[in-house]
Amino acid sequence: MFQLFVLGLLDAGLLILATLGFALVSRINKFLNITHAELIHIGALSTWYLSVAAHLNFVLAAVIAVVITATIGLALGALVFDPILKQPPEVLMI
C-alpha cells in the first residue's frame, strides 16, 4: 500500500512538472504550443534508449537526452513556430 502511495506521488509530481512547463511556455509565447508533451516524450525515450540499449550511465543518458530534446525544441521553434507567430492573429486561430 505504501509503495502505491509513493508511486502515485511520483506520477503526480511528473504531471505537475509537465503542466507547469506547459503553462510557462504558453504564458511566455502567448501561443498554445502543443508540442510540449511530445518533447517530454522524446526526452523520456532518449533517456531510456541511451541507458538501456546503449548501456550508458543513467545520469549521463539523462544529460544527453536533455541536449537532444533542447536541440529538437529549438529547431521546432525556429522552423515552425517563429514563422507562425509572425503571421496575423487570424492565421493563429487556424
C-alpha positions, 0 to 999 in steps of 0.5 A, spaced: 500 500 500 505 504 501 509 503 495 502 505 491 502 511 495 509 513 493 508 511 486 502 515 485 506 521 488 511 520 483 506 520 477 503 526 480 509 530 481 511 528 473 504 531 471 505 537 475 512 538 472 509 537 465 503 542 466 507 547 469 512 547 463 506 547 459 503 553 462 510 557 462 511 556 455 504 558 453 504 564 458 511 566 455 509 565 447 502 567 448 501 561 443 498 554 445 504 550 443 502 543 443 508 540 442 510 540 449 508 533 451 511 530 445 518 533 447 517 530 454 516 524 450 522 524 446 526 526 452 523 520 456 525 515 450 532 518 449 533 517 456 531 510 456 534 508 449 541 511 451 541 507 458 538 501 456 540 499 449 546 503 449 548 501 456 550 508 458 550 511 465 543 513 467 545 520 469 549 521 463 543 518 458 539 523 462 544 529 460 544 527 453 537 526 452 536 533 455 541 536 449 537 532 444 530 534 446 533 542 447 536 541 440 529 538 437 525 544 441 529 549 438 529 547 431 521 546 432 521 553 434 525 556 429 522 552 423 515 552 425 513 556 430 517 563 429 514 563 422 507 562 425 507 567 430 509 572 425 503 571 421 496 575 423 492 573 429 487 570 424 492 565 421 493 563 429 486 561 430 487 556 424 
